[in-house]
Amino acid sequence: MTTKELIKNEIENVPEEYLAELYKLIKNFENEVNNKKKQSFMSKLRSIKIDGPEDFSKNIDLYLNGEKNKGFYYGSIENRTTATKRQDHN
């Protein structure tokens, strides 16, 4: 049995009162898939949000190697714990 046939069989088991809701879910899914296909690489890049200090872009190398760490976290949970402890003691 193909996936499409399996889905059709499952739809046959859905009570009539839920079919309108199921239809909306399917249409929303279809719209999301179509939007993802249409989205260009540049629009994907523009959608990236970076949360960091105001001088992050100027001093990214200092933040990444830990020389500058004004409450900004970048790295693993272990690094976050260490950074938090250092800030608490300073």
Residue frames as a rotation matrix with the C-alpha (Angstrom) as fourth column:
MET 1
0.578 0.816 0.000 0.00
0.816 -0.578 0.000 0.00
0.000 0.000 -1.000 0.00
THR 2
-0.265 -0.656 0.707 1.29
0.588 -0.691 -0.421 3.47
0.765 0.304 0.568 -0.85
THR 3
-0.872 -0.109 -0.477 1.40
0.459 -0.519 -0.721 6.31
-0.168 -0.848 0.502 1.65
LYS 4
-0.789 0.612 -0.043 -1.41
-0.575 -0.713 0.401 8.04
0.215 0.341 0.915 -0.21
GLU 5
-0.125 0.746 -0.654 -3.61
-0.098 0.647 0.756 4.94
0.987 0.158 -0.008 0.12
LEU 6
-0.462 -0.105 -0.881 -2.81
0.803 0.372 -0.466 4.68
0.377 -0.922 -0.088 3.83
ILE 7
-0.977 0.103 -0.185 -3.80
-0.013 -0.901 -0.433 8.31
-0.211 -0.421 0.882 4.34
LYS 8
-0.496 0.843 -0.208 -7.06
-0.629 -0.183 0.755 7.80
0.598 0.505 0.622 2.43
ASN 9
-0.141 0.417 -0.898 -7.86
0.401 0.853 0.333 4.75
0.905 -0.313 -0.287 4.58
GLU 10
-0.720 -0.173 -0.672 -7.24
0.694 -0.205 -0.690 6.75
-0.018 -0.963 0.268 7.75
ILE 11
-0.908 0.418 -0.018 -9.47
-0.418 -0.903 0.104 9.57
0.027 0.102 0.994 6.51
GLU 12
-0.288 0.827 -0.483 -12.26
-0.195 0.444 0.875 7.04
0.938 0.346 0.033 6.01
ASN 13
-0.192 0.151 -0.970 -12.06
0.808 0.585 -0.069 6.33
0.557 -0.797 -0.234 9.77
VAL 14
-0.982 -0.167 -0.084 -12.37
0.186 -0.826 -0.532 9.99
0.019 -0.538 0.843 10.82
PRO 15
-0.219 0.959 -0.182 -15.85
0.826 0.083 -0.558 10.86
-0.520 -0.272 -0.810 12.15
GLU 16
0.123 0.388 0.914 -17.83
0.894 -0.443 0.068 13.27
0.431 0.808 -0.401 9.94
GLU 17
0.924 0.341 -0.172 -17.81
0.381 -0.796 0.470 16.02
0.023 -0.500 -0.866 12.59
TYR 18
0.385 -0.863 -0.328 -13.98
0.150 -0.292 0.945 16.27
-0.910 -0.413 0.017 12.40
LEU 19
0.216 -0.305 0.927 -13.61
0.942 0.313 -0.117 16.32
-0.255 0.899 0.355 8.62
ALA 20
0.866 0.111 0.488 -13.79
0.282 -0.914 -0.292 20.14
0.414 0.391 -0.822 8.32
GLU 21
0.776 -0.620 0.120 -10.99
-0.450 -0.410 0.794 20.48
-0.443 -0.670 -0.596 10.88
LEU 22
0.213 -0.689 0.692 -8.93
0.429 0.703 0.567 17.82
-0.878 0.176 0.446 9.12
TYR 23
0.554 0.064 0.830 -9.44
0.823 -0.189 -0.535 19.60
0.123 0.980 -0.157 5.81
LYS 24
0.956 -0.206 0.209 -8.11
-0.230 -0.969 0.094 22.85
0.183 -0.138 -0.973 7.33
LEU 25
0.488 -0.816 0.310 -5.05
-0.237 0.218 0.947 21.01
-0.840 -0.536 -0.087 8.65
ILE 26
0.209 -0.377 0.902 -4.35
0.803 0.593 0.062 19.53
-0.558 0.712 0.426 5.23
LYS 27
0.740 0.111 0.663 -4.72
0.545 -0.677 -0.495 22.91
0.393 0.728 -0.562 3.49
ASN 28
0.879 -0.466 0.105 -2.44
-0.438 -0.699 0.565 24.60
-0.190 -0.542 -0.818 6.06
PHE 29
0.275 -0.788 0.551 0.14
0.153 0.601 0.784 21.87
-0.949 -0.132 0.286 5.54
GLU 30
0.371 -0.060 0.927 -0.11
0.916 0.190 -0.354 22.26
-0.154 0.980 0.126 1.78
ASN 31
0.933 0.015 0.360 0.36
0.100 -0.971 -0.219 26.05
0.346 0.240 -0.907 2.05
GLU 32
0.667 -0.731 0.143 3.43
-0.416 -0.206 0.885 25.64
-0.618 -0.650 -0.442 4.27
VAL 33
0.155 -0.596 0.788 5.00
0.578 0.702 0.417 23.18
-0.801 0.390 0.453 1.84
ASN 34
0.541 0.114 0.833 4.32
0.817 -0.308 -0.488 25.51
0.201 0.945 -0.260 -1.10
ASN 35
0.972 -0.180 0.149 5.73
-0.210 -0.954 0.213 28.53
0.104 -0.239 -0.966 0.77
LYS 36
0.439 -0.857 0.270 8.92
-0.116 0.244 0.963 26.65
-0.891 -0.453 0.008 1.63
LYS 37
0.187 -0.336 0.923 9.41
0.876 0.483 -0.001 25.73
-0.445 0.808 0.385 -2.02
LYS 38
0.675 0.198 0.710 8.98
0.600 -0.708 -0.373 29.34
0.429 0.678 -0.597 -3.14
GLN 39
0.928 -0.304 -0.216 11.25
-0.048 -0.671 0.740 30.90
-0.370 -0.676 -0.637 -0.52
SER 40
0.690 -0.724 -0.014 14.56
-0.076 -0.053 -0.996 32.00
0.720 0.688 -0.092 -2.03
PHE 41
0.135 -0.757 -0.639 17.92
0.862 0.408 -0.301 31.49
0.489 -0.510 0.707 -0.39
MET 42
-0.727 -0.430 0.535 18.27
0.201 -0.878 -0.434 35.22
0.656 -0.208 0.725 0.29
SER 43
0.102 0.828 0.551 14.84
-0.569 -0.406 0.715 35.43
0.816 -0.387 0.430 1.93
LYS 44
0.707 0.051 -0.706 15.83
0.425 0.766 0.482 32.51
0.565 -0.641 0.520 4.16
LEU 45
-0.355 -0.913 -0.198 18.99
0.798 -0.187 -0.572 34.37
0.486 -0.362 0.796 5.14
ARG 46
-0.566 0.190 0.803 17.01
-0.238 -0.969 0.061 37.54
0.790 -0.156 0.593 5.88
SER 47
0.500 0.866 -0.013 14.73
-0.277 0.175 0.945 35.57
0.820 -0.469 0.327 8.21
ILE 48
0.061 -0.568 -0.821 17.63
0.765 0.555 -0.327 34.61
0.641 -0.608 0.468 10.51
LYS 49
0.733 0.200 0.650 17.50
-0.246 -0.814 0.527 36.52
0.634 -0.546 -0.547 13.78
ILE 50
-0.132 -0.830 -0.542 20.59
0.614 0.361 -0.702 36.87
0.778 -0.425 0.462 15.95
ASP 51
0.900 0.399 0.176 20.22
0.072 -0.533 0.843 38.00
0.430 -0.746 -0.509 19.53
GLY 52
0.144 -0.909 -0.392 23.42
0.956 0.230 -0.182 39.49
0.255 -0.349 0.902 20.88
PRO 53
0.078 -0.195 -0.978 25.08
0.600 -0.774 0.202 42.59
-0.796 -0.602 0.056 22.25
GLU 54
0.851 0.323 -0.413 25.15
-0.051 -0.734 -0.678 45.79
-0.522 0.598 -0.608 20.16
ASP 55
0.254 -0.852 -0.458 28.84
-0.917 -0.363 0.166 45.39
-0.308 0.378 -0.873 19.34
PHE 56
0.451 -0.021 0.892 28.56
-0.091 0.993 0.070 41.70
-0.888 -0.112 0.446 18.46
SER 57
0.930 -0.056 0.364 29.32
0.366 0.256 -0.895 42.11
-0.043 0.965 0.258 14.75
LYS 58
0.652 -0.727 0.217 32.35
-0.572 -0.659 -0.489 44.32
0.499 0.195 -0.845 15.43
ASN 59
-0.203 -0.753 0.626 33.77
-0.978 0.130 -0.161 42.05
0.039 -0.645 -0.763 18.13
ILE 60
0.754 0.596 -0.278 32.55
-0.596 0.798 0.095 38.58
0.278 0.094 0.956 17.12
ASP 61
0.167 -0.772 -0.614 36.05
0.015 0.625 -0.781 37.12
0.986 0.121 0.116 17.45
LEU 62
-0.709 -0.424 0.563 36.32
-0.496 -0.267 -0.826 38.41
0.501 -0.865 -0.021 21.03
TYR 63
0.107 0.839 0.534 32.92
-0.989 0.146 -0.031 36.97
-0.104 -0.525 0.845 21.96
LEU 64
0.747 0.230 -0.624 33.61
-0.424 0.887 -0.182 33.60
0.511 0.401 0.760 20.36
ASN 65
-0.040 -0.829 -0.558 36.94
0.219 0.538 -0.814 33.09
0.975 -0.155 0.160 22.12
GLY 66
0.447 0.388 -0.806 35.62
0.805 0.220 0.552 34.37
0.391 -0.895 -0.214 25.46
GLU 67
-0.656 -0.752 -0.060 37.70
0.711 -0.589 -0.384 37.54
0.254 -0.295 0.921 25.78
LYS 68
-0.850 0.480 0.216 34.55
-0.501 -0.864 -0.051 39.63
0.162 -0.152 0.975 25.80
ASN 69
-0.602 0.631 -0.489 31.53
0.503 0.776 0.381 38.18
0.620 -0.017 -0.784 27.59
LYS 70
-0.911 0.299 0.282 29.15
-0.408 -0.750 -0.521 40.84
0.055 -0.590 0.805 28.92
GLY 71
-0.315 0.831 0.458 26.38
-0.459 0.289 -0.840 38.40
-0.830 -0.475 0.290 29.76
PHE 72
0.313 0.392 -0.865 26.33
-0.949 0.157 -0.272 37.05
0.029 0.906 0.421 26.24
TYR 73
0.080 -0.206 0.975 26.24
-0.338 0.915 0.221 33.29
-0.938 -0.347 0.003 25.93
TYR 74
0.508 0.046 -0.860 27.59
-0.841 0.243 -0.484 31.35
0.187 0.969 0.162 22.97
GLY 75
-0.585 -0.752 -0.304 28.48
-0.681 0.658 -0.320 27.69
0.441 0.020 -0.897 23.22
SER 76
-0.362 0.405 -0.840 27.49
0.255 0.909 0.328 24.56
0.896 -0.095 -0.433 25.08
ILE 77
0.731 0.677 0.092 25.53
0.025 -0.161 0.987 24.33
0.682 -0.718 -0.135 28.32
GLU 78
0.443 -0.652 -0.615 28.78
0.896 0.320 0.307 23.56
-0.004 -0.687 0.726 30.13
ASN 79
-0.593 -0.667 0.452 30.25
0.688 -0.711 -0.147 26.83
0.419 0.224 0.880 28.85
ARG 80
0.079 0.703 0.706 27.11
-0.016 -0.708 0.706 28.69
0.997 -0.067 -0.044 29.91
THR 81
0.853 0.225 -0.471 27.41
0.418 0.246 0.875 27.36
0.312 -0.943 0.116 33.46
THR 82
-0.025 -0.955 -0.297 31.09
0.997 -0.047 0.068 28.30
-0.079 -0.294 0.952 33.60
ALA 83
-0.558 -0.153 0.816 30.39
0.429 -0.894 0.126 31.77
0.710 0.420 0.565 32.18
THR 84
0.479 0.818 0.320 27.57
0.032 -0.381 0.924 32.31
0.877 -0.432 -0.209 34.66
LYS 85
0.692 -0.282 -0.665 29.78
0.722 0.290 0.628 31.30
0.016 -0.914 0.404 37.58
ARG 86
-0.421 -0.894 0.156 32.52
0.896 -0.437 -0.085 33.65
0.143 0.104 0.984 36.38
GLN 87
-0.291 0.388 0.875 30.04
0.134 -0.889 0.439 36.53
0.947 0.245 0.207 36.15
ASP 88
0.751 0.627 -0.204 28.69
0.247 0.020 0.969 35.78
0.612 -0.778 -0.140 39.62
HIS 89
0.442 -0.667 -0.600 32.19
0.877 0.182 0.444 35.95
-0.187 -0.722 0.666 41.10
ASN 90
-0.511 -0.673 0.535 33.21
0.787 -0.617 -0.024 39.18
0.346 0.408 0.845 39.30
